[in-house]
């Protein structure tokens, strides 16, 4: 591939994550985007508690049973000359680490907000993470086919709570049963709402401006009120500015309904035009530019048993520069070893497809076989630089694992090792005993681990609470200090699943006293992979 061809292909890429509070409609929107990209033929409803089939992005048995997303799914599809790499993240806060790591691998984000609930707690936390990287945010206010809050009130709340300016691109003409359509504030046209189009691409019914005879007929006795409201909106809201959007200072806002498949096309049409192409990526030594000819990338996720028939393990790698070619030889930064990438896959609507080429911005899957970890960097130039910003957070919930059948110990250790490498849970091995402890951010993580150990590894175990306040990763200044620490604090010393020394504090006071006793030891609440 020539430099010109490489530059052209990279400029076509749009790599983004969909983020939201649980139940805002994120996975449903994902399916509609895939529908417009011809990646699927019919959109299935998100599986609710009672009926319906699982969303395309939810491959895990537990996700399909519970109707929730608990792992990041990756899908690639074309749209209007662009190649979109979509990462559908878990909405539930218990899986925040997976979402945060995913956000390190994208160039922009699509924020989904429930029009009835507005800004919710999880939304605030996700925006804080995006703000750390000045990630461009495009907002979709969903569920306008239901009774919602006043749109002006929603925009005001987004600006006040999320601290980002809003630029509405379209405006809802009613809501719930009274939803008539969306008014394009820039193009002066109305997109008329068609009920019953949720599983297919609806006909694009456009009416010319608000003053047209067709608009007057549609709006009837509401026409004068709509004219007044639109004038107020234009005067009271921010105009869209592309530079401010790309800098993360302003979010263009679209209204619609993902379940009703309305407003999604307009959202997608503008997104592919405005969203940034692949951006430079920071390492601990330099910024890697996407147009550099040599391949580089990092692993941000590992997933075991996506295909239970093959008991496989895939490492999800974000390509940061250059081109992947089949048989490419690269240096693995953590180990310093040369690795041959014999085969890679891309993802389309949950299906894996072998690929011989991919460029910066793409997400590819590599068969791991236990040799790769989250945060591993790979470089065709042989650089050992490590891509930064891929976090591990100290857990504050802990469980002791007790086997019901001691003969399953080997299967238990294998399962926990793989789940820990995925980031599904953190595993700790105390140095003073043979306990196996699990650490998590949220309670649902323990439920997922128990389910997957039983479902994928046939391991039945009990999970008992244990009195641990929090965990801290340790960095020792020298060998004598480490030796002294091991003598005096061995009761709380453990090794985590990645072989890092860790202190498991029994209380806040215990942790504070130890930090005071060993002032030269770093007690870290976060650890980069």
C-alpha positions as CSV (number, residue, x, y, z in Angstrom):
1,X,0.0,0.0,0.0
2,X,1.5,3.4,-1.0
3,X,1.6,6.3,1.4
4,X,-1.2,8.0,-0.5
5,X,-3.4,4.9,-0.3
6,X,-2.6,4.5,3.4
7,X,-3.5,8.1,4.1
8,X,-6.7,7.7,2.2
9,X,-7.8,4.6,4.1
10,X,-6.9,6.0,7.5
11,X,-9.0,9.2,6.7
12,X,-12.0,6.9,6.0
13,X,-11.9,5.4,9.5
14,X,-14.2,6.5,12.4
15,X,-13.5,4.6,15.6
16,X,-16.0,5.4,18.4
17,X,-17.7,4.1,21.5
18,X,-21.3,4.2,22.4
19,X,-21.7,5.1,26.1
20,X,-24.7,5.6,28.3
21,X,-26.4,5.0,31.7
22,X,-28.0,1.5,31.8
23,X,-31.3,1.2,29.9
24,X,-30.9,4.4,27.9
25,X,-31.1,2.4,24.7
26,X,-27.5,2.1,23.8
27,X,-27.5,-1.4,22.5
28,X,-30.7,-0.8,20.6
29,X,-29.1,2.2,18.9
30,X,-26.1,0.0,18.1
31,X,-28.3,-2.4,16.2
32,X,-30.0,0.4,14.2
33,X,-26.5,1.7,13.2
34,X,-25.6,-1.7,12.0
35,X,-28.9,-1.9,10.0
36,X,-28.0,1.3,8.2
37,X,-24.6,0.0,7.5
38,X,-26.1,-3.2,5.9
39,X,-24.3,-5.3,8.6
40,X,-27.6,-6.9,9.6
41,X,-30.8,-7.2,7.7
42,X,-33.4,-7.0,10.5
43,X,-32.9,-5.3,13.8
44,X,-34.0,-7.4,16.8
45,X,-35.3,-5.7,19.9
46,X,-33.1,-5.6,23.0
47,X,-34.0,-8.6,25.1
48,X,-36.1,-7.3,28.0
49,X,-36.9,-9.2,31.2
50,X,-39.8,-10.9,29.6
51,X,-39.6,-11.4,25.8
52,X,-37.5,-10.6,22.8
53,X,-34.3,-11.8,21.4
54,X,-30.8,-10.7,22.4
55,X,-29.2,-7.8,20.8
56,X,-26.6,-8.5,18.1
57,X,-23.8,-7.0,20.2
58,X,-24.6,-9.2,23.2
59,X,-22.9,-12.5,22.6
60,X,-22.4,-13.9,26.1
61,X,-25.1,-16.3,27.4
62,X,-25.6,-14.2,30.6
63,X,-26.1,-11.0,28.5
64,X,-28.7,-12.8,26.4
65,X,-30.5,-14.1,29.5
66,X,-30.4,-10.9,31.4
67,X,-30.8,-8.4,28.6
68,X,-27.8,-6.4,29.7
69,X,-24.4,-5.7,28.2
70,X,-21.5,-6.7,30.5
71,X,-18.6,-6.7,28.0
72,X,-17.5,-4.5,25.2
73,X,-18.5,-5.6,21.7
74,X,-16.6,-4.5,18.6
75,X,-18.3,-4.2,15.2
76,X,-17.1,-2.8,11.9
77,X,-19.4,-1.6,9.1
78,X,-19.2,0.7,6.1
79,X,-21.4,3.8,5.6
80,X,-21.3,6.5,2.9
81,X,-17.7,5.9,2.0
82,X,-16.5,5.6,5.6
83,X,-15.4,2.6,7.6
84,X,-16.9,2.7,11.1
85,X,-15.4,0.8,14.0
86,X,-18.1,0.8,16.7
87,X,-17.4,-0.3,20.3
88,X,-20.6,-1.0,22.3
89,X,-19.6,-0.7,26.0
90,X,-21.2,-2.0,29.1
91,X,-23.8,0.4,30.5
92,X,-23.7,-1.0,34.1
93,X,-21.3,0.8,36.4
94,X,-20.1,-2.5,37.8
95,X,-18.2,-3.0,34.6
96,X,-16.7,0.5,34.5
97,X,-13.1,-0.7,34.0
98,X,-14.0,-2.4,30.7
99,X,-15.6,0.9,29.6
100,X,-12.7,3.1,30.7
101,X,-10.2,0.8,28.8
102,X,-12.4,0.9,25.7
103,X,-12.5,4.7,25.8
104,X,-8.7,4.6,25.6
105,X,-9.0,2.9,22.2
106,X,-11.5,5.3,20.4
107,X,-11.3,8.7,18.8
108,X,-14.8,9.9,19.7
109,X,-17.9,8.8,21.6
110,X,-21.6,8.8,21.0
111,X,-23.5,9.5,24.3
112,X,-27.1,8.2,24.6
113,X,-29.4,9.9,27.0
114,X,-32.9,8.8,28.0
115,X,-35.3,11.6,27.2
116,X,-37.4,10.9,30.2
117,X,-34.6,10.6,32.8
118,X,-32.1,13.0,31.5
119,X,-28.5,13.0,32.8
120,X,-27.9,10.1,35.2
121,X,-25.1,9.1,37.6
122,X,-23.3,6.8,35.1
123,X,-23.5,9.5,32.4
124,X,-21.6,11.9,34.7
125,X,-18.8,9.4,35.4
126,X,-18.4,8.6,31.7
127,X,-18.2,12.2,30.8
128,X,-15.4,12.7,33.4
129,X,-13.4,10.0,31.7
130,X,-14.0,11.5,28.2
131,X,-13.0,14.9,29.5
132,X,-9.6,13.6,30.6
133,X,-8.8,13.0,26.9
134,X,-10.9,15.8,25.4
135,X,-12.8,13.2,23.6
136,X,-15.3,14.6,21.1
137,X,-18.8,13.8,22.2
138,X,-21.9,13.6,20.0
139,X,-25.2,13.3,22.0
140,X,-28.4,11.4,21.0
141,X,-31.4,12.1,23.2
142,X,-33.4,8.9,22.9
143,X,-37.0,7.6,23.5
144,X,-38.8,10.6,22.0
145,X,-41.6,8.2,21.1
146,X,-42.4,8.2,24.8
147,X,-43.4,11.0,27.2
148,X,-40.2,12.9,27.9
149,X,-38.9,15.9,29.7
150,X,-39.0,19.3,28.0
151,X,-36.1,19.4,25.4
152,X,-34.9,22.9,26.6
153,X,-34.7,21.5,30.1
154,X,-32.7,18.5,28.9
155,X,-30.2,20.7,27.1
156,X,-29.9,23.0,30.2
157,X,-29.2,19.9,32.4
158,X,-26.5,18.6,30.0
159,X,-24.7,21.9,30.0
160,X,-25.0,22.4,33.8
161,X,-24.2,18.9,35.0
162,X,-21.9,17.6,32.3
163,X,-20.1,21.0,31.8
164,X,-20.3,20.9,28.0
165,X,-22.0,23.3,25.6
166,X,-25.0,21.9,23.6
167,X,-25.7,22.7,19.9
168,X,-29.1,21.1,18.9
169,X,-29.0,19.9,15.3
170,X,-32.6,18.9,15.1
171,X,-35.7,19.6,17.3
172,X,-38.5,17.2,18.2
173,X,-42.0,18.1,17.1
174,X,-43.8,16.7,20.1
175,X,-43.1,13.5,22.0
176,X,-44.8,10.2,23.0
177,X,-48.1,9.7,21.1
178,X,-47.9,13.3,19.9
179,X,-44.5,12.9,18.1
180,X,-44.9,14.2,14.6
181,X,-41.4,14.4,13.5
182,X,-38.0,16.2,13.8
183,X,-37.2,19.6,12.5
184,X,-33.7,20.1,11.0
185,X,-32.5,23.4,12.4
186,X,-29.8,23.7,9.8
187,X,-31.5,22.4,6.7
188,X,-35.0,23.9,7.4
189,X,-36.9,20.7,6.7
190,X,-39.1,18.3,8.6
191,X,-38.5,14.6,8.9
192,X,-41.9,13.0,9.4
193,X,-42.2,10.3,12.0
194,X,-43.5,6.8,10.8
195,X,-44.6,4.4,13.5
196,X,-43.9,0.7,13.2
197,X,-40.5,1.1,11.5
198,X,-38.4,-0.2,14.3
199,X,-37.1,-3.3,12.6
200,X,-36.4,-1.9,9.1
201,X,-35.1,1.2,7.5
202,X,-38.0,3.6,7.2
203,X,-38.8,5.6,4.1
204,X,-37.2,9.0,4.3
205,X,-40.2,11.3,4.4
206,X,-39.0,14.9,4.2
207,X,-41.1,18.0,4.1
208,X,-39.7,21.4,3.0
209,X,-39.4,24.3,5.5
210,X,-41.7,25.2,8.4
211,X,-43.5,27.8,6.3
212,X,-44.5,25.3,3.6
213,X,-48.0,24.1,3.0
214,X,-47.0,20.5,3.9
215,X,-45.6,21.7,7.2
216,X,-48.7,23.7,8.0
217,X,-50.9,20.6,7.2
218,X,-48.8,18.3,9.4
219,X,-48.6,20.7,12.4
220,X,-52.2,22.0,12.1
221,X,-53.1,24.1,15.1
222,X,-49.6,23.6,16.6
223,X,-48.0,25.4,13.7
224,X,-47.7,28.9,15.3
225,X,-46.5,27.4,18.6
226,X,-43.8,25.4,16.8
227,X,-42.6,28.6,14.9
228,X,-42.3,30.4,18.2
229,X,-40.5,27.5,19.9
230,X,-38.0,27.1,17.0
231,X,-37.2,30.9,17.1
232,X,-36.6,30.6,20.9
233,X,-34.3,27.5,20.4
234,X,-32.2,29.3,17.8
235,X,-31.8,32.3,20.1
236,X,-31.1,30.5,23.3
237,X,-28.8,27.7,22.2
238,X,-25.3,27.5,20.8
239,X,-24.5,27.2,17.1
240,X,-22.6,24.2,16.0
241,X,-18.9,24.7,15.7
242,X,-16.8,21.9,14.3
243,X,-13.6,23.0,16.0
244,X,-15.3,23.2,19.4
245,X,-16.8,19.7,18.9
246,X,-13.4,18.2,18.0
247,X,-11.8,19.8,21.0
248,X,-14.5,18.3,23.3
249,X,-15.9,21.7,24.3
250,X,-19.3,21.4,22.5
251,X,-21.6,18.5,21.8
252,X,-24.0,18.4,18.8
253,X,-27.3,17.1,20.0
254,X,-29.8,14.9,18.1
255,X,-33.2,13.8,19.1
256,X,-35.0,10.6,18.1
257,X,-36.0,7.1,19.1
258,X,-33.7,4.1,18.6
259,X,-36.4,1.6,19.1
260,X,-38.6,3.3,16.6
261,X,-35.6,3.8,14.2
262,X,-36.3,7.5,13.9
263,X,-33.6,10.2,13.9
264,X,-30.9,7.6,13.6
265,X,-30.2,8.1,9.9
266,X,-29.8,11.9,10.4
267,X,-27.5,11.2,13.4
268,X,-25.3,8.8,11.3
269,X,-25.2,11.1,8.3
270,X,-23.7,13.9,10.3
271,X,-21.5,11.7,12.5
272,X,-19.5,10.3,9.6
273,X,-18.8,13.8,8.4
274,X,-17.9,15.4,11.7
275,X,-16.3,12.7,13.8
276,X,-12.5,12.7,13.8
277,X,-10.4,10.3,11.8
278,X,-7.8,8.3,13.8
279,X,-5.8,10.6,16.1
280,X,-2.2,10.5,17.5
281,X,-1.7,8.1,20.5
282,X,0.5,8.9,23.5
283,X,3.2,6.5,24.7
284,X,5.6,6.9,27.6
285,X,8.2,8.1,25.1
286,X,6.5,10.0,22.3
287,X,3.2,10.5,20.4
288,X,2.6,8.0,17.6
289,X,1.0,9.5,14.5
290,X,-1.5,7.4,12.6
291,X,0.1,8.0,9.2
292,X,3.4,6.6,10.2
293,X,4.2,3.7,7.7
294,X,5.2,1.2,10.4
295,X,2.6,-0.8,12.3
296,X,2.0,-0.2,16.0
297,X,-0.9,-0.8,18.4
298,X,-2.0,-1.9,21.8
299,X,-4.3,-4.4,23.4
300,X,-7.2,-2.9,25.4
301,X,-9.3,-6.0,25.9
302,X,-8.9,-9.8,26.1
303,X,-12.0,-12.0,25.8
304,X,-12.1,-15.7,26.3
305,X,-14.6,-18.1,24.9
306,X,-16.4,-15.8,22.5
307,X,-16.9,-19.1,20.6
308,X,-17.4,-21.8,23.3
309,X,-16.9,-24.5,20.7
310,X,-13.3,-23.6,20.3
311,X,-12.4,-22.3,23.8
312,X,-10.6,-19.5,22.2
313,X,-9.1,-16.2,23.5
314,X,-8.9,-13.1,21.5
315,X,-6.9,-10.0,22.2
316,X,-8.6,-6.8,20.9
317,X,-5.9,-4.5,19.5
318,X,-6.3,-0.9,18.4
319,X,-4.0,-0.2,15.4
320,X,-2.3,3.2,16.1
321,X,-0.2,3.6,13.0
322,X,0.6,1.9,9.7
323,X,-0.9,-1.2,8.3
324,X,-1.4,-4.8,9.5
325,X,-0.5,-7.5,6.9
326,X,-0.8,-11.2,7.4
327,X,2.4,-12.6,8.7
328,X,3.6,-9.3,10.1
329,X,6.5,-9.5,12.6
330,X,6.4,-7.1,15.5
331,X,8.1,-6.6,18.8
332,X,6.0,-7.1,22.0
333,X,7.0,-4.2,24.3
334,X,6.4,-6.0,27.6
335,X,8.5,-9.1,26.8
336,X,10.8,-7.7,24.2
337,X,10.2,-10.7,22.0
338,X,9.5,-10.7,18.3
339,X,6.0,-12.0,17.5
340,X,4.6,-13.1,14.2
341,X,0.9,-12.2,13.7
342,X,-0.1,-15.1,11.6
343,X,-3.8,-14.3,11.6
344,X,-6.1,-11.5,12.6
345,X,-9.9,-11.1,12.5
346,X,-12.3,-8.2,12.2
347,X,-15.7,-8.0,13.6
348,X,-19.0,-7.4,11.8
349,X,-22.3,-7.7,13.7
350,X,-20.8,-10.1,16.1
351,X,-19.3,-12.3,13.4
352,X,-15.5,-12.7,13.1
353,X,-14.0,-12.6,9.7
354,X,-10.3,-13.3,8.9
355,X,-8.6,-10.3,7.4
356,X,-5.3,-9.9,5.6
357,X,-5.1,-6.1,6.0
358,X,-6.2,-3.4,8.4
359,X,-5.0,0.2,9.0
360,X,-4.7,2.7,11.8
361,X,-8.0,3.2,13.5
362,X,-9.1,-0.4,13.0
363,X,-9.7,-2.8,15.8
364,X,-8.5,-6.4,15.1
365,X,-8.6,-9.5,17.1
366,X,-5.5,-11.6,17.7
367,X,-5.5,-15.2,19.0
368,X,-3.8,-14.8,22.4
369,X,-3.1,-18.3,23.8
370,X,-2.1,-16.6,27.1
371,X,0.8,-14.7,25.6
372,X,-0.8,-11.3,25.5
373,X,-2.1,-9.0,28.3
374,X,-4.2,-5.9,28.4
375,X,-1.9,-2.9,27.8
376,X,0.6,-4.9,25.7
377,X,2.1,-2.7,22.9
378,X,3.4,-4.0,19.6
379,X,5.7,-2.2,17.2
380,X,7.0,-3.1,13.7
381,X,9.9,-0.7,14.3
382,X,10.9,-2.6,17.4
383,X,10.1,0.2,19.8
384,X,9.5,-0.7,23.5
385,X,7.4,2.3,24.1
386,X,4.2,1.7,26.1
387,X,0.9,3.3,25.2
388,X,-0.5,5.1,28.3
389,X,-3.9,5.5,29.7
390,X,-5.1,1.9,30.1
391,X,-6.1,1.7,33.8
392,X,-6.7,-0.9,36.5
393,X,-8.6,0.5,39.6
394,X,-8.2,-0.8,43.1
395,X,-11.2,-3.0,44.0
396,X,-13.1,-2.4,47.2
397,X,-15.3,-5.5,47.1
398,X,-13.7,-8.9,47.9
399,X,-14.7,-12.5,48.0
400,X,-12.9,-15.7,48.9
401,X,-13.4,-18.6,46.5
402,X,-14.1,-22.0,48.0
403,X,-14.3,-25.0,45.7
404,X,-17.1,-27.5,46.3
405,X,-15.0,-30.2,44.6
406,X,-11.2,-29.9,45.4
407,X,-10.4,-31.8,42.2
408,X,-11.5,-28.8,40.2
409,X,-8.6,-26.6,41.4
410,X,-6.8,-26.8,38.1
411,X,-9.9,-25.8,36.2
412,X,-10.6,-23.0,38.7
413,X,-7.1,-21.5,38.4
414,X,-7.2,-21.7,34.6
415,X,-10.6,-20.0,34.5
416,X,-9.7,-17.3,37.0
417,X,-6.4,-16.6,35.2
418,X,-8.2,-16.1,31.9
419,X,-11.0,-14.0,33.4
420,X,-8.4,-11.9,35.2
421,X,-6.5,-11.3,32.0
422,X,-9.7,-10.2,30.4
423,X,-10.3,-7.6,33.2
424,X,-13.5,-9.3,34.2
425,X,-12.3,-9.6,37.8
426,X,-9.1,-9.1,39.8
427,X,-7.4,-12.1,41.4
428,X,-5.2,-12.0,44.5
429,X,-3.1,-14.8,46.1
430,X,-2.1,-14.0,49.7
431,X,1.4,-14.9,50.5
432,X,0.6,-16.3,54.0
433,X,-2.0,-18.9,52.9
434,X,-3.5,-20.7,50.0
435,X,-6.6,-18.6,49.7
436,X,-7.8,-17.3,46.3
437,X,-9.4,-13.9,46.6
438,X,-11.4,-12.0,44.0
439,X,-11.6,-8.2,43.9
440,X,-14.2,-6.2,42.0
441,X,-15.6,-2.7,41.5
442,X,-19.2,-3.8,41.6
443,X,-21.2,-6.8,42.9
444,X,-22.4,-7.8,39.5
445,X,-18.8,-8.7,38.5
446,X,-18.9,-11.5,41.0
447,X,-22.2,-12.8,39.5
448,X,-20.7,-12.8,36.0
449,X,-17.5,-14.6,37.2
450,X,-19.6,-17.3,39.0
451,X,-21.8,-17.7,35.9
452,X,-18.9,-18.0,33.5
453,X,-16.9,-20.3,35.7
454,X,-19.9,-22.6,35.8
455,X,-21.0,-22.2,32.2
456,X,-17.6,-22.1,30.4
457,X,-15.3,-24.0,32.8
458,X,-17.7,-26.3,34.6
459,X,-16.4,-25.1,38.0
460,X,-18.9,-24.9,40.9
461,X,-17.7,-22.7,43.8
462,X,-18.8,-20.7,46.8
463,X,-18.0,-17.0,47.1
464,X,-17.6,-15.8,50.7
465,X,-17.3,-12.2,51.9
466,X,-13.9,-11.4,53.5
467,X,-12.9,-8.4,55.7
468,X,-10.7,-6.4,53.3
469,X,-11.1,-2.6,53.0
470,X,-9.2,-2.0,49.7
471,X,-6.1,-3.1,47.7
472,X,-3.0,-1.1,46.8
473,X,-0.3,-1.9,44.4
474,X,3.2,-1.6,45.7
475,X,6.3,0.0,44.3
476,X,9.4,-0.5,46.4
477,X,12.3,2.0,46.2
478,X,14.9,-0.7,46.8
479,X,15.4,-4.4,47.8
480,X,16.1,-3.7,51.6
481,X,12.8,-1.8,51.9
482,X,10.9,-4.5,50.1
483,X,12.4,-7.2,52.4
484,X,11.5,-5.2,55.5
485,X,8.0,-4.7,54.3
486,X,7.6,-8.4,53.6
487,X,8.7,-9.2,57.2
488,X,6.5,-6.6,58.9
489,X,3.4,-6.6,56.7
490,X,3.2,-10.1,55.4
491,X,-0.3,-10.6,56.8
492,X,-1.8,-8.4,54.1
493,X,0.7,-9.0,51.4
494,X,-0.6,-10.7,48.2
495,X,0.4,-11.2,44.5
496,X,-2.2,-10.2,41.9
497,X,-3.0,-12.1,38.8
498,X,-0.3,-10.2,36.8
499,X,2.3,-11.0,39.5
500,X,2.4,-7.5,41.0
501,X,2.9,-7.2,44.8
502,X,-0.2,-5.9,46.4
503,X,-1.3,-4.9,49.9
504,X,-4.8,-5.9,51.0
505,X,-5.7,-3.5,53.8
506,X,-8.1,-4.6,56.5
507,X,-9.3,-1.1,57.2
508,X,-8.7,2.6,56.3
509,X,-6.7,3.0,59.6
510,X,-4.6,-0.1,58.8
511,X,-3.7,1.4,55.4
512,X,-2.9,4.8,56.8
513,X,-0.6,3.4,59.4
514,X,1.3,1.3,57.0
515,X,1.7,4.3,54.6
516,X,3.1,6.3,57.5
517,X,5.5,3.5,58.5
518,X,6.8,3.1,55.0
519,X,6.9,6.6,53.5
520,X,9.2,5.6,50.6
521,X,6.9,2.8,49.4
522,X,4.3,3.8,46.8
523,X,0.8,2.6,47.6
524,X,-1.1,2.9,44.3
525,X,-4.9,2.9,43.9
526,X,-4.5,2.6,40.2
527,X,-2.2,0.6,38.0
528,X,-1.6,1.0,34.3
529,X,-1.3,-2.2,32.4
